[in-house]
């Protein structure tokens, strides 16, 4: 869904489908540290998202559907990927 010129991602889908190995509190702390802000979907936006994805309609309170920008979601995923990828032996972390 595009809002304000940038695609948005429902946070719970990001947590359930991509970052399922990470703790919710860890991701929330990372969002705070990175100054990532959530927006709440309007009822029209939530209805549109519900039609696009059955997981949203089945498990999410549509009145509190939180969204983040796709670029912020990519930042979080990149950090998690880097943190979970051990450096090869003998190489120092930079």
PyMOL Python script that loads the backbone (N, CA, C, O; Angstrom):
from pymol import cmd

cmd.read_pdbstr("""\
ATOM      1  N   UNK A   1       0.848  -1.167   0.000  1.00  0.00           N
ATOM      2  CA  UNK A   1       0.000   0.000   0.000  1.00  0.00           C
ATOM      3  C   UNK A   1       0.896   1.233   0.000  1.00  0.00           C
ATOM      4  O   UNK A   1       1.851   1.315   0.772  1.00  0.00           O
ATOM      5  N   UNK A   2       0.584   2.181  -0.862  1.00  0.00           N
ATOM      6  CA  UNK A   2       1.370   3.411  -0.964  1.00  0.00           C
ATOM      7  C   UNK A   2       0.614   4.534  -0.266  1.00  0.00           C
ATOM      8  O   UNK A   2      -0.542   4.814  -0.584  1.00  0.00           O
ATOM      9  N   UNK A   3       1.280   5.167   0.683  1.00  0.00           N
ATOM     10  CA  UNK A   3       0.729   6.317   1.401  1.00  0.00           C
ATOM     11  C   UNK A   3       1.771   7.413   1.391  1.00  0.00           C
ATOM     12  O   UNK A   3       2.939   7.158   1.685  1.00  0.00           O
ATOM     13  N   UNK A   4       1.375   8.614   1.064  1.00  0.00           N
ATOM     14  CA  UNK A   4       2.313   9.728   1.058  1.00  0.00           C
ATOM     15  C   UNK A   4       3.466   9.524   0.099  1.00  0.00           C
ATOM     16  O   UNK A   4       4.557  10.049   0.321  1.00  0.00           O
ATOM     17  N   UNK A   5       3.240   8.764  -0.972  1.00  0.00           N
ATOM     18  CA  UNK A   5       4.270   8.561  -1.970  1.00  0.00           C
ATOM     19  C   UNK A   5       5.232   7.427  -1.689  1.00  0.00           C
ATOM     20  O   UNK A   5       6.115   7.163  -2.505  1.00  0.00           O
ATOM     21  N   UNK A   6       5.091   6.740  -0.553  1.00  0.00           N
ATOM     22  CA  UNK A   6       6.009   5.647  -0.236  1.00  0.00           C
ATOM     23  C   UNK A   6       5.225   4.415   0.209  1.00  0.00           C
ATOM     24  O   UNK A   6       4.260   4.530   0.964  1.00  0.00           O
ATOM     25  N   UNK A   7       5.641   3.235  -0.260  1.00  0.00           N
ATOM     26  CA  UNK A   7       4.957   2.004   0.150  1.00  0.00           C
ATOM     27  C   UNK A   7       5.042   1.796   1.663  1.00  0.00           C
ATOM     28  O   UNK A   7       6.054   2.109   2.290  1.00  0.00           O
ATOM     29  N   UNK A   8       3.969   1.266   2.231  1.00  0.00           N
ATOM     30  CA  UNK A   8       3.900   0.979   3.670  1.00  0.00           C
ATOM     31  C   UNK A   8       3.709  -0.515   3.877  1.00  0.00           C
ATOM     32  O   UNK A   8       3.134  -1.207   3.037  1.00  0.00           O
ATOM     33  N   UNK A   9       4.201  -0.997   5.007  1.00  0.00           N
ATOM     34  CA  UNK A   9       4.124  -2.404   5.362  1.00  0.00           C
ATOM     35  C   UNK A   9       3.472  -2.518   6.735  1.00  0.00           C
ATOM     36  O   UNK A   9       3.878  -1.818   7.662  1.00  0.00           O
ATOM     37  N   UNK A  10       2.467  -3.387   6.888  1.00  0.00           N
ATOM     38  CA  UNK A  10       1.922  -3.628   8.225  1.00  0.00           C
ATOM     39  C   UNK A  10       3.006  -4.260   9.108  1.00  0.00           C
ATOM     40  O   UNK A  10       3.635  -5.244   8.719  1.00  0.00           O
ATOM     41  N   UNK A  11       3.213  -3.699  10.276  1.00  0.00           N
ATOM     42  CA  UNK A  11       4.290  -4.162  11.152  1.00  0.00           C
ATOM     43  C   UNK A  11       4.121  -5.624  11.532  1.00  0.00           C
ATOM     44  O   UNK A  11       5.097  -6.374  11.542  1.00  0.00           O
ATOM     45  N   UNK A  12       2.898  -6.042  11.847  1.00  0.00           N
ATOM     46  CA  UNK A  12       2.745  -7.428  12.289  1.00  0.00           C
ATOM     47  C   UNK A  12       3.061  -8.421  11.173  1.00  0.00           C
ATOM     48  O   UNK A  12       3.506  -9.532  11.462  1.00  0.00           O
ATOM     49  N   UNK A  13       2.845  -8.056   9.907  1.00  0.00           N
ATOM     50  CA  UNK A  13       3.235  -8.956   8.816  1.00  0.00           C
ATOM     51  C   UNK A  13       4.749  -9.057   8.723  1.00  0.00           C
ATOM     52  O   UNK A  13       5.289 -10.133   8.466  1.00  0.00           O
ATOM     53  N   UNK A  14       5.428  -7.949   8.930  1.00  0.00           N
ATOM     54  CA  UNK A  14       6.888  -7.956   8.936  1.00  0.00           C
ATOM     55  C   UNK A  14       7.402  -8.867  10.051  1.00  0.00           C
ATOM     56  O   UNK A  14       8.325  -9.655   9.841  1.00  0.00           O
ATOM     57  N   UNK A  15       6.805  -8.755  11.225  1.00  0.00           N
ATOM     58  CA  UNK A  15       7.224  -9.578  12.357  1.00  0.00           C
ATOM     59  C   UNK A  15       6.893 -11.052  12.139  1.00  0.00           C
ATOM     60  O   UNK A  15       7.707 -11.920  12.455  1.00  0.00           O
ATOM     61  N   UNK A  16       5.718 -11.342  11.606  1.00  0.00           N
ATOM     62  CA  UNK A  16       5.275 -12.728  11.452  1.00  0.00           C
ATOM     63  C   UNK A  16       5.917 -13.449  10.280  1.00  0.00           C
ATOM     64  O   UNK A  16       6.127 -14.661  10.341  1.00  0.00           O
ATOM     65  N   UNK A  17       6.230 -12.733   9.224  1.00  0.00           N
ATOM     66  CA  UNK A  17       6.715 -13.386   8.009  1.00  0.00           C
ATOM     67  C   UNK A  17       8.210 -13.254   7.777  1.00  0.00           C
ATOM     68  O   UNK A  17       8.816 -14.122   7.150  1.00  0.00           O
ATOM     69  N   UNK A  18       8.806 -12.192   8.270  1.00  0.00           N
ATOM     70  CA  UNK A  18      10.215 -11.946   7.966  1.00  0.00           C
ATOM     71  C   UNK A  18      11.079 -12.027   9.218  1.00  0.00           C
ATOM     72  O   UNK A  18      12.127 -12.672   9.216  1.00  0.00           O
ATOM     73  N   UNK A  19      10.641 -11.379  10.271  1.00  0.00           N
ATOM     74  CA  UNK A  19      11.457 -11.279  11.486  1.00  0.00           C
ATOM     75  C   UNK A  19      10.949 -12.194  12.588  1.00  0.00           C
ATOM     76  O   UNK A  19      11.061 -11.867  13.769  1.00  0.00           O
ATOM     77  N   UNK A  20      10.390 -13.340  12.210  1.00  0.00           N
ATOM     78  CA  UNK A  20       9.770 -14.229  13.186  1.00  0.00           C
ATOM     79  C   UNK A  20      10.760 -14.819  14.178  1.00  0.00           C
ATOM     80  O   UNK A  20      10.345 -15.306  15.229  1.00  0.00           O
ATOM     81  N   UNK A  21      12.053 -14.792  13.881  1.00  0.00           N
ATOM     82  CA  UNK A  21      13.048 -15.309  14.819  1.00  0.00           C
ATOM     83  C   UNK A  21      13.480 -14.266  15.845  1.00  0.00           C
ATOM     84  O   UNK A  21      14.178 -14.589  16.806  1.00  0.00           O
ATOM     85  N   UNK A  22      13.068 -13.023  15.642  1.00  0.00           N
ATOM     86  CA  UNK A  22      13.452 -11.936  16.543  1.00  0.00           C
ATOM     87  C   UNK A  22      12.347 -11.681  17.552  1.00  0.00           C
ATOM     88  O   UNK A  22      11.173 -11.920  17.266  1.00  0.00           O
ATOM     89  N   UNK A  23      12.710 -11.207  18.712  1.00  0.00           N
ATOM     90  CA  UNK A  23      11.728 -10.851  19.719  1.00  0.00           C
ATOM     91  C   UNK A  23      11.057  -9.525  19.391  1.00  0.00           C
ATOM     92  O   UNK A  23      11.684  -8.609  18.859  1.00  0.00           O
ATOM     93  N   UNK A  24       9.776  -9.439  19.717  1.00  0.00           N
ATOM     94  CA  UNK A  24       9.020  -8.216  19.446  1.00  0.00           C
ATOM     95  C   UNK A  24       9.631  -7.038  20.192  1.00  0.00           C
ATOM     96  O   UNK A  24       9.752  -5.948  19.634  1.00  0.00           O
ATOM     97  N   UNK A  25      10.018  -7.245  21.448  1.00  0.00           N
ATOM     98  CA  UNK A  25      10.604  -6.140  22.213  1.00  0.00           C
ATOM     99  C   UNK A  25      11.942  -5.705  21.615  1.00  0.00           C
ATOM    100  O   UNK A  25      12.286  -4.523  21.644  1.00  0.00           O
ATOM    101  N   UNK A  26      12.689  -6.658  21.079  1.00  0.00           N
ATOM    102  CA  UNK A  26      13.965  -6.326  20.430  1.00  0.00           C
ATOM    103  C   UNK A  26      13.724  -5.459  19.189  1.00  0.00           C
ATOM    104  O   UNK A  26      14.437  -4.481  18.962  1.00  0.00           O
ATOM    105  N   UNK A  27      12.725  -5.820  18.398  1.00  0.00           N
ATOM    106  CA  UNK A  27      12.403  -5.045  17.197  1.00  0.00           C
ATOM    107  C   UNK A  27      11.874  -3.667  17.585  1.00  0.00           C
ATOM    108  O   UNK A  27      12.226  -2.669  16.956  1.00  0.00           O
ATOM    109  N   UNK A  28      11.036  -3.606  18.611  1.00  0.00           N
ATOM    110  CA  UNK A  28      10.519  -2.312  19.064  1.00  0.00           C
ATOM    111  C   UNK A  28      11.649  -1.419  19.554  1.00  0.00           C
ATOM    112  O   UNK A  28      11.655  -0.221  19.271  1.00  0.00           O
ATOM    113  N   UNK A  29      12.607  -1.987  20.285  1.00  0.00           N
ATOM    114  CA  UNK A  29      13.755  -1.207  20.753  1.00  0.00           C
ATOM    115  C   UNK A  29      14.587  -0.715  19.572  1.00  0.00           C
ATOM    116  O   UNK A  29      15.075   0.415  19.577  1.00  0.00           O
ATOM    117  N   UNK A  30      14.746  -1.567  18.562  1.00  0.00           N
ATOM    118  CA  UNK A  30      15.493  -1.174  17.368  1.00  0.00           C
ATOM    119  C   UNK A  30      14.779  -0.027  16.652  1.00  0.00           C
ATOM    120  O   UNK A  30      15.422   0.911  16.182  1.00  0.00           O
ATOM    121  N   UNK A  31      13.456  -0.105  16.570  1.00  0.00           N
ATOM    122  CA  UNK A  31      12.690   0.966  15.930  1.00  0.00           C
ATOM    123  C   UNK A  31      12.848   2.270  16.700  1.00  0.00           C
ATOM    124  O   UNK A  31      12.963   3.337  16.096  1.00  0.00           O
ATOM    125  N   UNK A  32      12.856   2.193  18.025  1.00  0.00           N
ATOM    126  CA  UNK A  32      13.064   3.394  18.837  1.00  0.00           C
ATOM    127  C   UNK A  32      14.458   3.969  18.600  1.00  0.00           C
ATOM    128  O   UNK A  32      14.614   5.177  18.421  1.00  0.00           O
ATOM    129  N   UNK A  33      15.476   3.094  18.601  1.00  0.00           N
ATOM    130  CA  UNK A  33      16.854   3.543  18.392  1.00  0.00           C
ATOM    131  C   UNK A  33      17.049   4.187  17.019  1.00  0.00           C
ATOM    132  O   UNK A  33      17.802   5.150  16.881  1.00  0.00           O
ATOM    133  N   UNK A  34      16.369   3.651  16.010  1.00  0.00           N
ATOM    134  CA  UNK A  34      16.503   4.160  14.641  1.00  0.00           C
ATOM    135  C   UNK A  34      15.543   5.301  14.341  1.00  0.00           C
ATOM    136  O   UNK A  34      15.521   5.833  13.230  1.00  0.00           O
ATOM    137  N   UNK A  35      14.748   5.674  15.342  1.00  0.00           N
ATOM    138  CA  UNK A  35      13.770   6.758  15.187  1.00  0.00           C
ATOM    139  C   UNK A  35      12.771   6.452  14.065  1.00  0.00           C
ATOM    140  O   UNK A  35      12.444   7.313  13.248  1.00  0.00           O
ATOM    141  N   UNK A  36      12.296   5.201  14.050  1.00  0.00           N
ATOM    142  CA  UNK A  36      11.312   4.763  13.066  1.00  0.00           C
ATOM    143  C   UNK A  36       9.934   4.954  13.668  1.00  0.00           C
ATOM    144  O   UNK A  36       9.636   4.442  14.747  1.00  0.00           O
ATOM    145  N   UNK A  37       9.106   5.688  12.966  1.00  0.00           N
ATOM    146  CA  UNK A  37       7.768   5.998  13.457  1.00  0.00           C
ATOM    147  C   UNK A  37       6.729   5.123  12.778  1.00  0.00           C
ATOM    148  O   UNK A  37       6.834   4.808  11.592  1.00  0.00           O
ATOM    149  N   UNK A  38       5.725   4.737  13.551  1.00  0.00           N
ATOM    150  CA  UNK A  38       4.614   3.953  13.030  1.00  0.00           C
ATOM    151  C   UNK A  38       3.464   4.897  12.711  1.00  0.00           C
ATOM    152  O   UNK A  38       3.305   5.941  13.343  1.00  0.00           O
ATOM    153  N   UNK A  39       2.674   4.518  11.733  1.00  0.00           N
ATOM    154  CA  UNK A  39       1.435   5.238  11.470  1.00  0.00           C
ATOM    155  C   UNK A  39       0.296   4.236  11.600  1.00  0.00           C
ATOM    156  O   UNK A  39       0.473   3.043  11.354  1.00  0.00           O
ATOM    157  N   UNK A  40      -0.856   4.727  11.983  1.00  0.00           N
ATOM    158  CA  UNK A  40      -2.025   3.870  12.128  1.00  0.00           C
ATOM    159  C   UNK A  40      -2.862   4.011  10.868  1.00  0.00           C
ATOM    160  O   UNK A  40      -3.178   5.121  10.441  1.00  0.00           O
ATOM    161  N   UNK A  41      -3.215   2.886  10.279  1.00  0.00           N
ATOM    162  CA  UNK A  41      -4.003   2.898   9.052  1.00  0.00           C
ATOM    163  C   UNK A  41      -5.404   3.432   9.326  1.00  0.00           C
ATOM    164  O   UNK A  41      -5.998   3.147  10.366  1.00  0.00           O
ATOM    165  N   UNK A  42      -5.916   4.203   8.388  1.00  0.00           N
ATOM    166  CA  UNK A  42      -7.306   4.649   8.484  1.00  0.00           C
ATOM    167  C   UNK A  42      -8.201   3.443   8.207  1.00  0.00           C
ATOM    168  O   UNK A  42      -7.722   2.398   7.766  1.00  0.00           O
ATOM    169  N   UNK A  43      -9.481   3.588   8.462  1.00  0.00           N
ATOM    170  CA  UNK A  43     -10.394   2.462   8.229  1.00  0.00           C
ATOM    171  C   UNK A  43     -10.419   2.069   6.748  1.00  0.00           C
ATOM    172  O   UNK A  43     -10.514   0.884   6.430  1.00  0.00           O
ATOM    173  N   UNK A  44     -10.334   3.044   5.843  1.00  0.00           N
ATOM    174  CA  UNK A  44     -10.297   2.732   4.408  1.00  0.00           C
ATOM    175  C   UNK A  44      -9.019   1.972   4.040  1.00  0.00           C
ATOM    176  O   UNK A  44      -9.063   1.007   3.277  1.00  0.00           O
ATOM    177  N   UNK A  45      -7.882   2.413   4.586  1.00  0.00           N
ATOM    178  CA  UNK A  45      -6.617   1.739   4.321  1.00  0.00           C
ATOM    179  C   UNK A  45      -6.634   0.326   4.897  1.00  0.00           C
ATOM    180  O   UNK A  45      -6.175  -0.617   4.252  1.00  0.00           O
ATOM    181  N   UNK A  46      -7.161   0.182   6.107  1.00  0.00           N
ATOM    182  CA  UNK A  46      -7.235  -1.133   6.740  1.00  0.00           C
ATOM    183  C   UNK A  46      -8.134  -2.066   5.936  1.00  0.00           C
ATOM    184  O   UNK A  46      -7.815  -3.244   5.772  1.00  0.00           O
ATOM    185  N   UNK A  47      -9.231  -1.559   5.444  1.00  0.00           N
ATOM    186  CA  UNK A  47     -10.135  -2.368   4.624  1.00  0.00           C
ATOM    187  C   UNK A  47      -9.441  -2.813   3.339  1.00  0.00           C
ATOM    188  O   UNK A  47      -9.582  -3.962   2.922  1.00  0.00           O
ATOM    189  N   UNK A  48      -8.697  -1.911   2.714  1.00  0.00           N
ATOM    190  CA  UNK A  48      -7.945  -2.242   1.501  1.00  0.00           C
ATOM    191  C   UNK A  48      -6.906  -3.328   1.799  1.00  0.00           C
ATOM    192  O   UNK A  48      -6.768  -4.279   1.030  1.00  0.00           O
ATOM    193  N   UNK A  49      -6.185  -3.193   2.898  1.00  0.00           N
ATOM    194  CA  UNK A  49      -5.192  -4.195   3.282  1.00  0.00           C
ATOM    195  C   UNK A  49      -5.843  -5.533   3.594  1.00  0.00           C
ATOM    196  O   UNK A  49      -5.297  -6.586   3.266  1.00  0.00           O
ATOM    197  N   UNK A  50      -7.001  -5.492   4.224  1.00  0.00           N
ATOM    198  CA  UNK A  50      -7.701  -6.731   4.574  1.00  0.00           C
ATOM    199  C   UNK A  50      -8.091  -7.492   3.309  1.00  0.00           C
ATOM    200  O   UNK A  50      -8.023  -8.721   3.283  1.00  0.00           O
ATOM    201  N   UNK A  51      -8.495  -6.781   2.273  1.00  0.00           N
ATOM    202  CA  UNK A  51      -8.852  -7.434   1.012  1.00  0.00           C
ATOM    203  C   UNK A  51      -7.625  -8.030   0.328  1.00  0.00           C
ATOM    204  O   UNK A  51      -7.733  -9.022  -0.393  1.00  0.00           O
ATOM    205  N   UNK A  52      -6.462  -7.427   0.553  1.00  0.00           N
ATOM    206  CA  UNK A  52      -5.227  -7.895  -0.077  1.00  0.00           C
ATOM    207  C   UNK A  52      -4.627  -9.102   0.633  1.00  0.00           C
ATOM    208  O   UNK A  52      -3.959  -9.920  -0.001  1.00  0.00           O
ATOM    209  N   UNK A  53      -4.854  -9.226   1.939  1.00  0.00           N
ATOM    210  CA  UNK A  53      -4.179 -10.266   2.713  1.00  0.00           C
ATOM    211  C   UNK A  53      -5.108 -10.821   3.776  1.00  0.00           C
ATOM    212  O   UNK A  53      -5.566 -10.084   4.649  1.00  0.00           O
ATOM    213  N   UNK A  54      -5.388 -12.109   3.708  1.00  0.00           N
ATOM    214  CA  UNK A  54      -6.316 -12.731   4.655  1.00  0.00           C
ATOM    215  C   UNK A  54      -5.763 -12.757   6.076  1.00  0.00           C
ATOM    216  O   UNK A  54      -6.539 -12.774   7.032  1.00  0.00           O
ATOM    217  N   UNK A  55      -4.442 -12.759   6.236  1.00  0.00           N
ATOM    218  CA  UNK A  55      -3.853 -12.774   7.578  1.00  0.00           C
ATOM    219  C   UNK A  55      -4.203 -11.507   8.352  1.00  0.00           C
ATOM    220  O   UNK A  55      -4.345 -11.546   9.575  1.00  0.00           O
ATOM    221  N   UNK A  56      -4.342 -10.402   7.659  1.00  0.00           N
ATOM    222  CA  UNK A  56      -4.699  -9.147   8.317  1.00  0.00           C
ATOM    223  C   UNK A  56      -6.114  -9.225   8.860  1.00  0.00           C
ATOM    224  O   UNK A  56      -6.360  -8.832  10.000  1.00  0.00           O
ATOM    225  N   UNK A  57      -7.046  -9.726   8.062  1.00  0.00           N
ATOM    226  CA  UNK A  57      -8.440  -9.771   8.496  1.00  0.00           C
ATOM    227  C   UNK A  57      -8.649 -10.770   9.620  1.00  0.00           C
ATOM    228  O   UNK A  57      -9.526 -10.578  10.463  1.00  0.00           O
ATOM    229  N   UNK A  58      -7.857 -11.829   9.645  1.00  0.00           N
ATOM    230  CA  UNK A  58      -8.070 -12.857  10.648  1.00  0.00           C
ATOM    231  C   UNK A  58      -7.425 -12.600  11.986  1.00  0.00           C
ATOM    232  O   UNK A  58      -7.911 -13.094  13.004  1.00  0.00           O
ATOM    233  N   UNK A  59      -6.345 -11.841  12.018  1.00  0.00           N
ATOM    234  CA  UNK A  59      -5.578 -11.768  13.260  1.00  0.00           C
ATOM    235  C   UNK A  59      -5.340 -10.367  13.790  1.00  0.00           C
ATOM    236  O   UNK A  59      -4.775 -10.211  14.873  1.00  0.00           O
ATOM    237  N   UNK A  60      -5.743  -9.374  13.077  1.00  0.00           N
ATOM    238  CA  UNK A  60      -5.367  -8.019  13.466  1.00  0.00           C
ATOM    239  C   UNK A  60      -6.583  -7.169  13.776  1.00  0.00           C
ATOM    240  O   UNK A  60      -7.568  -7.186  13.037  1.00  0.00           O
ATOM    241  N   UNK A  61      -6.513  -6.434  14.860  1.00  0.00           N
ATOM    242  CA  UNK A  61      -7.537  -5.438  15.166  1.00  0.00           C
ATOM    243  C   UNK A  61      -7.361  -4.306  14.163  1.00  0.00           C
ATOM    244  O   UNK A  61      -6.371  -3.576  14.209  1.00  0.00           O
ATOM    245  N   UNK A  62      -8.317  -4.164  13.267  1.00  0.00           N
ATOM    246  CA  UNK A  62      -8.168  -3.189  12.188  1.00  0.00           C
ATOM    247  C   UNK A  62      -8.149  -1.754  12.694  1.00  0.00           C
ATOM    248  O   UNK A  62      -7.713  -0.854  11.977  1.00  0.00           O
ATOM    249  N   UNK A  63      -8.615  -1.526  13.916  1.00  0.00           N
ATOM    250  CA  UNK A  63      -8.587  -0.172  14.466  1.00  0.00           C
ATOM    251  C   UNK A  63      -7.178   0.228  14.899  1.00  0.00           C
ATOM    252  O   UNK A  63      -6.912   1.411  15.111  1.00  0.00           O
ATOM    253  N   UNK A  64      -6.276  -0.739  15.033  1.00  0.00           N
ATOM    254  CA  UNK A  64      -4.919  -0.440  15.492  1.00  0.00           C
ATOM    255  C   UNK A  64      -3.880  -1.058  14.558  1.00  0.00           C
ATOM    256  O   UNK A  64      -2.870  -1.593  15.016  1.00  0.00           O
ATOM    257  N   UNK A  65      -4.125  -0.983  13.262  1.00  0.00           N
ATOM    258  CA  UNK A  65      -3.214  -1.547  12.282  1.00  0.00           C
ATOM    259  C   UNK A  65      -2.052  -0.578  12.068  1.00  0.00           C
ATOM    260  O   UNK A  65      -2.221   0.480  11.461  1.00  0.00           O
ATOM    261  N   UNK A  66      -0.874  -0.945  12.568  1.00  0.00           N
ATOM    262  CA  UNK A  66       0.309  -0.093  12.481  1.00  0.00           C
ATOM    263  C   UNK A  66       1.076  -0.365  11.196  1.00  0.00           C
ATOM    264  O   UNK A  66       1.253  -1.513  10.788  1.00  0.00           O
ATOM    265  N   UNK A  67       1.526   0.712  10.570  1.00  0.00           N
ATOM    266  CA  UNK A  67       2.274   0.629   9.320  1.00  0.00           C
ATOM    267  C   UNK A  67       3.610   1.339   9.476  1.00  0.00           C
ATOM    268  O   UNK A  67       3.726   2.312  10.221  1.00  0.00           O
ATOM    269  N   UNK A  68       4.632   0.835   8.755  1.00  0.00           N
ATOM    270  CA  UNK A  68       5.903   1.549   8.641  1.00  0.00           C
ATOM    271  C   UNK A  68       6.249   1.609   7.157  1.00  0.00           C
ATOM    272  O   UNK A  68       5.727   0.836   6.354  1.00  0.00           O
ATOM    273  N   UNK A  69       7.126   2.527   6.809  1.00  0.00           N
ATOM    274  CA  UNK A  69       7.514   2.642   5.405  1.00  0.00           C
ATOM    275  C   UNK A  69       8.333   1.420   4.995  1.00  0.00           C
ATOM    276  O   UNK A  69       8.994   0.788   5.819  1.00  0.00           O
ATOM    277  N   UNK A  70       8.272   1.109   3.718  1.00  0.00           N
ATOM    278  CA  UNK A  70       9.036  -0.034   3.223  1.00  0.00           C
ATOM    279  C   UNK A  70      10.531   0.193   3.430  1.00  0.00           C
ATOM    280  O   UNK A  70      11.258  -0.745   3.757  1.00  0.00           O
ATOM    281  N   UNK A  71      10.997   1.426   3.245  1.00  0.00           N
ATOM    282  CA  UNK A  71      12.426   1.691   3.434  1.00  0.00           C
ATOM    283  C   UNK A  71      12.838   1.468   4.889  1.00  0.00           C
ATOM    284  O   UNK A  71      13.939   0.982   5.145  1.00  0.00           O
ATOM    285  N   UNK A  72      11.971   1.814   5.847  1.00  0.00           N
ATOM    286  CA  UNK A  72      12.274   1.532   7.254  1.00  0.00           C
ATOM    287  C   UNK A  72      12.269   0.029   7.516  1.00  0.00           C
ATOM    288  O   UNK A  72      13.106  -0.469   8.267  1.00  0.00           O
ATOM    289  N   UNK A  73      11.335  -0.696   6.904  1.00  0.00           N
ATOM    290  CA  UNK A  73      11.302  -2.156   7.045  1.00  0.00           C
ATOM    291  C   UNK A  73      12.587  -2.767   6.490  1.00  0.00           C
ATOM    292  O   UNK A  73      13.134  -3.704   7.072  1.00  0.00           O
ATOM    293  N   UNK A  74      13.064  -2.238   5.371  1.00  0.00           N
ATOM    294  CA  UNK A  74      14.313  -2.724   4.782  1.00  0.00           C
ATOM    295  C   UNK A  74      15.503  -2.422   5.685  1.00  0.00           C
ATOM    296  O   UNK A  74      16.421  -3.236   5.784  1.00  0.00           O
ATOM    297  N   UNK A  75      15.502  -1.270   6.341  1.00  0.00           N
ATOM    298  CA  UNK A  75      16.579  -0.931   7.286  1.00  0.00           C
ATOM    299  C   UNK A  75      16.620  -1.946   8.420  1.00  0.00           C
ATOM    300  O   UNK A  75      17.687  -2.449   8.773  1.00  0.00           O
ATOM    301  N   UNK A  76      15.455  -2.245   8.988  1.00  0.00           N
ATOM    302  CA  UNK A  76      15.386  -3.199  10.099  1.00  0.00           C
ATOM    303  C   UNK A  76      15.873  -4.571   9.643  1.00  0.00           C
ATOM    304  O   UNK A  76      16.689  -5.198  10.319  1.00  0.00           O
ATOM    305  N   UNK A  77      15.378  -5.036   8.503  1.00  0.00           N
ATOM    306  CA  UNK A  77      15.775  -6.353   7.994  1.00  0.00           C
ATOM    307  C   UNK A  77      17.274  -6.413   7.719  1.00  0.00           C
ATOM    308  O   UNK A  77      17.915  -7.429   7.987  1.00  0.00           O
ATOM    309  N   UNK A  78      17.833  -5.334   7.188  1.00  0.00           N
ATOM    310  CA  UNK A  78      19.263  -5.297   6.917  1.00  0.00           C
ATOM    311  C   UNK A  78      20.092  -5.395   8.184  1.00  0.00           C
ATOM    312  O   UNK A  78      21.103  -6.097   8.218  1.00  0.00           O
ATOM    313  N   UNK A  79      19.672  -4.700   9.218  1.00  0.00           N
ATOM    314  CA  UNK A  79      20.397  -4.746  10.492  1.00  0.00           C
ATOM    315  C   UNK A  79      20.305  -6.129  11.106  1.00  0.00           C
ATOM    316  O   UNK A  79      21.305  -6.663  11.585  1.00  0.00           O
ATOM    317  N   UNK A  80      19.117  -6.714  11.096  1.00  0.00           N
ATOM    318  CA  UNK A  80      18.939  -8.057  11.658  1.00  0.00           C
ATOM    319  C   UNK A  80      19.779  -9.061  10.880  1.00  0.00           C
ATOM    320  O   UNK A  80      20.404  -9.939  11.475  1.00  0.00           O
ATOM    321  N   UNK A  81      19.799  -8.940   9.566  1.00  0.00           N
ATOM    322  CA  UNK A  81      20.585  -9.862   8.743  1.00  0.00           C
ATOM    323  C   UNK A  81      22.068  -9.740   9.058  1.00  0.00           C
ATOM    324  O   UNK A  81      22.758 -10.749   9.200  1.00  0.00           O
ATOM    325  N   UNK A  82      22.559  -8.519   9.166  1.00  0.00           N
ATOM    326  CA  UNK A  82      23.975  -8.298   9.470  1.00  0.00           C
ATOM    327  C   UNK A  82      24.315  -8.830  10.858  1.00  0.00           C
ATOM    328  O   UNK A  82      25.354  -9.464  11.042  1.00  0.00           O
ATOM    329  N   UNK A  83      23.440  -8.575  11.842  1.00  0.00           N
ATOM    330  CA  UNK A  83      23.702  -9.033  13.204  1.00  0.00           C
ATOM    331  C   UNK A  83      23.655 -10.549  13.316  1.00  0.00           C
ATOM    332  O   UNK A  83      24.342 -11.121  14.163  1.00  0.00           O
ATOM    333  N   UNK A  84      22.865 -11.210  12.486  1.00  0.00           N
ATOM    334  CA  UNK A  84      22.730 -12.660  12.590  1.00  0.00           C
ATOM    335  C   UNK A  84      23.722 -13.406  11.708  1.00  0.00           C
ATOM    336  O   UNK A  84      23.808 -14.631  11.786  1.00  0.00           O
ATOM    337  N   UNK A  85      24.472 -12.695  10.872  1.00  0.00           N
ATOM    338  CA  UNK A  85      25.434 -13.308   9.971  1.00  0.00           C
ATOM    339  C   UNK A  85      26.815 -13.249  10.611  1.00  0.00           C
ATOM    340  O   UNK A  85      27.444 -12.191  10.628  1.00  0.00           O
ATOM    341  N   UNK A  86      27.292 -14.373  11.136  1.00  0.00           N
ATOM    342  CA  UNK A  86      28.609 -14.342  11.783  1.00  0.00           C
ATOM    343  C   UNK A  86      29.711 -14.087  10.760  1.00  0.00           C
ATOM    344  O   UNK A  86      29.658 -14.572   9.630  1.00  0.00           O
ATOM    345  N   UNK A  87      30.700 -13.322  11.179  1.00  0.00           N
ATOM    346  CA  UNK A  87      31.820 -13.050  10.277  1.00  0.00           C
ATOM    347  C   UNK A  87      32.691 -14.300  10.186  1.00  0.00           C
ATOM    348  O   UNK A  87      32.784 -15.065  11.146  1.00  0.00           O
ATOM    349  N   UNK A  88      33.322 -14.507   9.043  1.00  0.00           N
ATOM    350  CA  UNK A  88      34.202 -15.669   8.883  1.00  0.00           C
ATOM    351  C   UNK A  88      35.327 -15.641   9.913  1.00  0.00           C
ATOM    352  O   UNK A  88      35.775 -14.576  10.338  1.00  0.00           O
ATOM    353  N   UNK A  89      35.768 -16.821  10.300  1.00  0.00           N
ATOM    354  CA  UNK A  89      36.842 -16.900  11.294  1.00  0.00           C
ATOM    355  C   UNK A  89      38.104 -16.234  10.765  1.00  0.00           C
ATOM    356  O   UNK A  89      38.455 -16.361   9.591  1.00  0.00           O
ATOM    357  N   UNK A  90      38.754 -15.543  11.637  1.00  0.00           N
ATOM    358  CA  UNK A  90      39.992 -14.880  11.262  1.00  0.00           C
ATOM    359  C   UNK A  90      39.795 -13.453  10.786  1.00  0.00           C
ATOM    360  O   UNK A  90      40.756 -12.686  10.717  1.00  0.00           O
ATOM    361  N   UNK A  91      38.564 -13.087  10.457  1.00  0.00           N
ATOM    362  CA  UNK A  91      38.312 -11.712  10.035  1.00  0.00           C
ATOM    363  C   UNK A  91      37.806 -10.910  11.210  1.00  0.00           C
ATOM    364  O   UNK A  91      36.941 -11.362  11.960  1.00  0.00           O
ATOM    365  N   UNK A  92      38.337  -9.743  11.362  1.00  0.00           N
ATOM    366  CA  UNK A  92      37.889  -8.862  12.440  1.00  0.00           C
ATOM    367  C   UNK A  92      36.652  -8.106  11.987  1.00  0.00           C
ATOM    368  O   UNK A  92      36.523  -7.755  10.814  1.00  0.00           O
ATOM    369  N   UNK A  93      35.741  -7.857  12.925  1.00  0.00           N
ATOM    370  CA  UNK A  93      34.573  -7.038  12.616  1.00  0.00           C
ATOM    371  C   UNK A  93      35.011  -5.609  12.365  1.00  0.00           C
ATOM    372  O   UNK A  93      35.893  -5.093  13.052  1.00  0.00           O
ATOM    373  N   UNK A  94      34.407  -4.980  11.398  1.00  0.00           N
ATOM    374  CA  UNK A  94      34.750  -3.601  11.055  1.00  0.00           C
ATOM    375  C   UNK A  94      33.749  -2.673  11.674  1.00  0.00           C
ATOM    376  O   UNK A  94      33.850  -1.457  11.510  1.00  0.00           O
TER     377      UNK A  94
END
""", "prot")
cmd.dss("prot")
cmd.show_as("cartoon", "prot")
cmd.util.cbc("prot")
cmd.orient("prot")
